[in-house]
Amino acid sequence: MQGVAGLCWAAVSASPGVRMPRWSRCRTVGGLWYISEVFPEKRLSRTGESLNGFDLRVEPWIEVVDDGHVREVGLQEALVGADRLAGLAVVDPLETVAVLRQVLVPIVMDAVGVPEDRAAWARWFARGRFDDADAARIGDYLDAHADRFDLFDGRRPFAQVAGLRTAKDETKPVSLLLSRLASGNNVPLFSARTESDPPSLSPAAAARALLAAQCWDTAAIKSGAADDPQVKAGKTTGNPTGPLGQLGVVVPMGATLFDTLMLNLPIIPLGARRSDDHPQWKSPTPADMSWQVRPARGMLDLLTWQARRIRLIPQVDASVPGGVVVRRVVLCAGDRLTGPFYDLEPHAGWRQVEKPKKGDPPVRPVRHQPGRAAWRGLAGLLAVHGPTAERLSAPAQMQQVADLQADGAVPDDFPLRVLTVGVSYGTQSAVVDDVIVDEIPLPVVGLAADSQVRYTLLQVAEQAEALRIAANRLGDDLRAACGAAKLPWDRGQRLGDLLIHRLTPVVRRLLAGLQHHPEAFEQAEDAWRIVARRLAWEVADPVLSAAGPETFLGRDPDQRFGPRLAVAEASFRRSLHAILGPAPTGISPSASTTTA
């Protein structure tokens, strides 16, 4: 080696189907070598050390739940053995959604195909697994594109650009790919690391973080690639967030990974798919440092959209298992999505625009709100037969599940779960303020248009929201009684928020109960009203008892119905009566919440 930069040789994986060996240009950092540029066809070793490739087909990297435990599997095992796995492990929700959308579903769509109608989908789903013919297609597909699924391939590294560099050969800590860690302006409040103390990612963790960045990366200024003609002063400005950053993602999930894949596999009529719609790894030419502004060609193009140009920089480190870590990365601007894509996006709900401007789409994506449980959005999740009064429509895949349930392809007692994931960005979408994630059971029969369970679920969500408003009004009335101003909506803890927190486990149990026993909707409604009333009083009683003596007559004793303690309590009591009906007789107010 000559100085800090020189030529070394790095061996690449000897796994079948992976080309080897390759030239690598390396640099030293703290006595370790990392690859900064790779050239095909030659090999040399440095004192016996070598950098192996990472074959995503067979190397374990996808986090799944198997027999109640989380473990990592490769693509081949995840897909061919999908019926034996309980599903994807939601360790990091951003990575879970990215792996499903960017890799698993596209491979099934491209290798096995998509059902052309609901009858074909039902036949696939009824098998409960990929049969031998489908498994062979998946294996042949992965073998045919073996070099495209090598994370450190010299010519076409997976979801990256080979040789990507800035004009000054700058690199960034790998924490740039992880929204939960400090990097640049993105400094989470409770991050355990600083930018000067970046983590070391295994190739498996780096692969998942890479996919998450392609979906959710922050907006604003990015480093300019050396050969990008659109770079100005070494930077690229105006970058939007990743394609999922402005969406509230809703993913239906089943009892096994196979069920989850099928629930997210779209039904596309024969001949409806464009010939140029393909996943990113089947692009005729390798990705380069330039980028485009263009619409998606189809669903496969959208699911595997490359919103950033990225290169992982592996380092040989004998002190870690596997001997390879990723500590540095190059991240630059990628393709920008333009034009309407609501007709392609399978996992986002939409809100109709009342009077769209000329050239604007007629709908806008619905985003998840921080601190808002998924069950509070049941009206949007169940809007599978047309927009609601608030002009909400459910995601396309939820609408598809509803149609399949109506056909009998999905049984009424199917254990459907709904994973909701979103990101709340800060200033100019350049920092991540919060990651919103929730998972709830959802009775499939509730998706039917004429289902009594559907009515029960919508009623529960509506009554819970009304109770929240009533509790907030009680707090405002008590503050007015002692001469204080109303509590601002974004300051302090409001009584309604505390009540919603108490109601959340009750609603989850109600959803799970109706999932297994949809015929028991009347008992569920009765139990809900009893428990909701009791919890409402559990929230209200402490503040009523703690009210000061000045609230007894209020600030204006001469005003007959002015703000005072008795008026506030009477108003709250009337609200409970209007929302939940008369209090049942013969039941103690302290009835256990297990009734629900």
N, C-alpha and C positions, 0 to 999 in steps of 0.2 A: 504494500500500500504506500502511496505517496501522499503524505500530509493527511488532512482531514477528508479529502475527497480523492477517490481513486476507483479503480475497477477491481471488483471481486467477483467470484463465481458463486452462484447459489443454485443448489439442486432444487428441483421441483418434485412434487409428490410422485411416487412411483406407482400410484393407484392406476388400475387399468383405465384406459381412455384418456389419461392426462398426458399431454405432450411434455417431454423433458429432453434435455435440460435447457437452461436459458442463461444468457448474460444478465448480470445485475450491476447497476451503478450504486455504490453504497457510500454512506457517510457515517462518521463515528459520533456518538453521543454518550458520554460517560463510559467510554470503553466498550460500548456495544455497537454493533453494526445494524443499520436499518437500510432497507432498499429504497432508493429514490427514483430509480429508473431501470427498466427491464428491457432486455433485447433478446430475441430468440436465438436458439440453436447451439449455444456453446456452454461449457461447464468447467468450473475450477472450484476447488474447496479451499477454505481458509482454515488451516490447522485442524482439519477434520470436522469443522462445524459446517452445517448446511441449513438452509431455510426451506422447509417443505411447503408445498402447496396445501390448500385446505379445500378438500372436495366436499361441497355441500350435499352431494348425493348420499354419501355414506358417513361422513363425519357427524357426530352428534352436535346439534346446535339449536334445534327447535325445541322449546320447552313445552312438554306435554304432561298431562296427568295420567298416570298408569297405576292402577291398583291403589289409588289413594295417595300416591307419592308423585312428586315432580321429578322428572328426569329429562334428559336431552336425547333427541333422536335425529337421524338424518332424513333427507327428503324421501328416500326410498322406503324407509320403515314407516315414516309418518303417513304416507299415502297408501302404500300397499297394505299396511297393517292398521289402517284408520279405524276399522271396526273393533279392534282390540284395545283402543286407547279411549279414555274417558273424554278427551278433548284437549284443547290448548290450555296451558296454564297461564292465568292472567297475573303473572309476576310483575310485568310492566305493561300496562294496557296499551300504550302507544306501540310497543313492539309486537304485542299480540295481534292487534288489528293489521299492522304492516305486514307481518308474516302471512296472515291469512289472505290479504288482498293482493300483495305484491308477488307472492310465490305460489302458495298452495292452490288457491282457486284458479289462477291462470294456467297452471300446469294441467289441472284436470280438464279445463276447457279446451286447451290446445292439444293435449295428448289423447284424451278419451272422447272429447266432443261435448256438446251440450244437447239436452233434450229439446226436440222441436215442438213438443206440445205437452200438456199436463199429463196425458196418458203415458207418454214415454217416461216422464219424470217419475210417475207413480211406480212404473215397473222397476226402474233403477232403485228407488227408495225401498221398495218391498224386499229386495234382495238383502238389504242390511249391510252390504259390503261390496267392494269391487271384486267382480268375479275373475276367474283365471285369465280370460281374454283381456279384460280391462287392466289387470295387473301387468300383463305382458306388454300392453301398449304403453303403460307408464314407464316400465323398465326400459323398453326400447327407446322411448322418447328421451329419458335421462341419459342413456348411453350415447344417443346420437348427438346430444348437446353437452357432452361431458366437459369440454373445455370452457363452456359458457357458465358452468356452475362451480368453477374454481375461484375461490375468493382472491387468490393471489396470482392468477394467470398472467403471464407476461404480455399477452396481446389483448385479451378481452376479460379482464377481471370482473367478476360478477357485480353488476350495478355500479360500476366505476369506470373511470377513464384511465387507461394505461399511460404512464408518463406524465400525468397532470402535474403542472408546476406553475408557480407564479414567476414573474419576471425576476424577482429577487430570491427565488428559491425559498420562500418563507413557508413554514409549516405551523400548524396550530395544535394545541393539546386535543386529544381525542374526546375530551369532555365537551367539545363543540357539538358533538353528535348527541349528547345526553342532556335533555332539558332540565333534569333534576340536579345537575351539577353546575358549579360556577364556571363561566367562560365569557370573557369579554364583558359586555354590558349585562349579560344574563346572569344575575346573581340571586339564586333562590334564597329565601329568608332563612331557612334552616339547613342550608347545605353544609355538609361536614367537611368540604374541601374548598380550597381556594384555587384560582387559576394557576398559581405557581406550584401547586401540588396535584397534578393531573393523575387520573387513575391509569392502571395498566389493564387493558381489556384482553381477554383471551380471544382467539379468532372467532369462536362461537358467539361471544358477547358482542364483538365488533360487527359481525354480520347482522345481528338483530338491530344494533344501533344504527347501522348504515341504512337499513330499510326504513326505520322509524324517521330518520332525517329526511329521506326522500318524500315522506308523507307529511311531516309536521314541522319542518324546519322554520325558524323565525324569518321575518322579512328584513327589508332595509339593505344596507351596504354589505357586499360580499367581496372577498379577495378576487382580483382579476386574473384570469388564466393568461399565461404568457402569450399564447397564440390566438387569443380571442380578439377579433377586430373591433368589438363593441366596448372594450375596456377603455376607461378614461382615468388617467392618473393612477393606474394600478388598481382601480376599484370598479365594481359594477353596482350601480344604484338602481332603485326602483324595483328591487326584487320582491315579489309577493311571498306570502308564506307558502309552505307546502300545500298541495291540493286539498288535503283534509283539514287544514288549519282553520278554514272558514266554515266548516260543516259540523253538525252534530251527528256523529256517526252512530248508527244503530245496527247491531249485528245479532241476528237470530242464532241461537246455539241449541244443540240437542244433547242427547244422552251419551253419544260417542262422537269421536272426531269425524267419522263417516257421516253421521247425521248432520253435523255442523257444515261439512262441505256441501252436502246436498241442499241444505236450507239456503246456502249462499250461492248455489249454482243457478244462474239465470236460465229461463226458458226462452230460446231464440228460434223463431220459425225458420224453416229451411229456406236458404237463400237470402236471409236478412243480414248475415254477417258480411262485411266488406272484405274483399280479397287482400287488402293491404292492412287489415287489422291484425296485429300480432303482438306478442309480449316483447319487452325490450331486448331480451337476450336473443331473439331471432331477427333482429335488425340486420339487413344485408351488409352493412358496414359497421365497424366498431364506432362507438361514441368518441367524439373528439372534443376539443376544448371550446368550440363554438356552441351556441345555443340558438333556439328558434322561438318565435312566438306563433303558435298555431293551435287549431282546435284538435281535439282527440279524434282519431280515425275510427274508433270503435271502443267497445268495453274493454278488450284486452289492452289496448293502448292506454286507456284511462287508468286501469287498475295498476299497471306497471309504469306509470308516468315517472320520468326522470327529471324531477324538479331541481336537482342540483348535480353539478359535476363534482365527483368526490374521488379521492384516492386514499385508501388506507395504507399506512406505512408500517409494515411489520418489522419487528426487531427480534434477533436471536437472543434468548435469555435462558440459559441453562438452569436457572434457579427456579423456574416455574414449570408446572406440568405441561408437557407438550413442547416446551422449549421455545415457544414463539409468543410474543405479546404485541399489542398495538397501542402505542402511546401518542403517536403523532398522526396528523391527517391534513390533507389539502382539501378545502371545500370552496367551490366557486359557483357562479350562477349557472342555472340549468334552464331547461325549456319552460316557457311560460304558457299556461293554458289560457286560451282565449275562446270566445264564442260560448253560446249556451251548451251546457252538458247535462241539464237536468233529465233529459230523456235517456241518458246512459248511466248516470250515477245510481248504484243499487242500494246504498246504505244511508242515505240522507233523507230526512223529511223536508217538506217544502211548505211555504206560505205564499198564497196567491197575492200578487200586487194588485191593489184596487185599480190604480190608473198608471200602468207602466209608461215610462218615457219612451219616445221613439228609439228603437234599436235595443232597448233593454229587454231581458227575458220577462215573461209574465209571472215568474215565481222567484222567490228568494229562499236560500237554505235556512232551515231552522237550526239554531245553535243552542247547545246546552248551557244552562246558567249555573255558575259556581254556587255551591251550597244547596242546590235544588235536587231532591231525590228523583229518581227516574219515574217512580209511580205517580208523581204529581203531574207528569206529562202523559197520563194514560189516554187522554182525549186525542192527542196527536198520534200515539202508537196504534190506537184502534181506528183511526180515520182511513180505513182500507177500502171503503166503498164510496169515496167522494169527500170533498173538502168539508170541514166542520163549519160551524157558525163563525169561528175565528179564522176561516180560510186556510186551515191546516190540512195537509195530506200526509199520509204515512209513507215511509220509504218503500221503494219498489219491491224489495225482497219481502217485506211484511205483507204487502198486497198479494204477492205470489203465494205466500203461506196461507193467507185467507182463502184464496181461490182453491188451493189444494185441499184445505180442510173441508170446503163446501163439496168437493168431489169425493170426499172420503179417503183421499190418499194419505192424509195425516190424521191419525185417530184423535178423538176428542180428549183422551187422557194422556196425550203425548207430553213429555216433560220439557216443554219449550222454555228456554231462558233467553232473556234479552240483555245484551251487553251494550251499554251506552258509554261513549268515550268522546271527549272534546277537549280543546285547549283554549284557555283564556289568555290572550296576549296583552302585554302592557304597552308602553309608549311606542307608537308607530309600528306596533306588532314586532318590534325588534327584541323583546324579552318575553319570557313565559311567566305569566303571573300565577297560573293555576292549571292543573290537569284535572278535568272533571271525569269521573268514572263511577259507574254504578252497574249493578246486575240484579235483575229481578226475575222471579218466575212469572210466566204469563199463561193463563188458561187459554188453550187453543180455541175452545168453543166460544170464547169471548170475541173472537174475530168474526163470527157469523153475524150477518146483518140483523137477523130476527132473534138473536139469542138473549134470554133473560139474564145470563151471566154477564153479557156485554152491558146491559142496562145497570146491573148491580155495580160493576166496576166503575162506570162513568159516574154513577150516583155517589159512590164512596169518594172519588177524587173531587167531585164538585162540593160535597158536604165538607170535606177536609179543608178545602180552600175557604169556604164560608166560615168555618170555625176559626181559621187563622185570622181572618179579617175581624171577626167578633172579639177575639182575644186582644188583638192590637187596639181595637176601639176601646176596650175596657181599660187598657193601660193609658190611653190618651185621656179618657174621662177622669181617671184618678189623678193624673197630672194636672188637668184643668181644675179639679176640685181644690187642689192646694196652690193654685196660681202659677203653675209651671207651664212652659210651652210644650207643644207636642214633640215627641222624640223624632228626630229626622230619620227617614227610612234607611239611611246608610250609616247610622251611628248607634252604638250600643246594642244590647240584646232586647228584642221585642218579645212580648208574651206570645204572639202568634208563632214566632220561630221556635220557641221552646215547646209549644204544643205540637207543632209539626214533627219535631224531634221525637216526642213521646209517641206520636201516632205511627211513625215509620215502621217499627217492628210489628205493630198490630196489622198494618196493611200488608206487609210481607207475608205474615202467617195466613191472612185471608186469601191472598193470591195463591199461595201454595195449597191451601185447603180446597179452593175451587178448582185448582188444576187436577187434583185427584178425585174430587167429588163434585162435579159441576151441577149435579142434581140438587145439592144442598144450598142453593142460593138464598132461599128464604131464611134458613137458620143463620146463614152468614150475614144477611142484612140485619137481623135482629141482634146478633152478637155485636156487630159493628156499632149500632146505635147505642147499645148499653155501655160498651167500653169507651167509645168516643166521648159520651157524656161524662163518664166518670173521670177520664183524663182531663177533660176541659175544666172540671171543677178542681182537680188536683193542681192545675196551673193557676186558676183564679183565686182559690181560697187563701194561699199565703199572702198575696198582695192585698187582698181585701182585709185580712186580719192585721197586716202591718201598716195599714193606712193611718196617718197621723190624725190627731184630734181636730186639726183645722179642716179636714175633709168632711167632717160630720155635717156642718152647716154650709160648707163651701165658702168661696171668697165673697159671695154676694148672698147673704141669708134672706134678703127680701125678695129675691127672684124665685118664683114658685118652683119652676122646674130647671133651675140653674144647675151647674155642675157640682155635684156633691156625692158622697159615698153611696147613699141609698139609691139615688138615681142611676149611678153607674152600675150597681149590682142588679137593679131591676131591668135595665136595658140589656145587660148580658144574659140574664135569665130568659128574657123574651127572645133574644137571638137564638139561644139553644133550642127553645120550643119551636121556633120557626124553621130551624135547620133540621133538627132530629125528630121533631114531633113531640107529643106529650111524653113525659117521663113515665116509664112502665111502673105499674104498681106491683108490690110484693117482691121487689128486687132491691137488695141493699146497694146504695151508691158505691160501696167499696168492692163491688163484684170484681173478681179477678180478671185481669186482662187475658188470661188463658182461654176465656170464653170464646175469643175470636180465633 
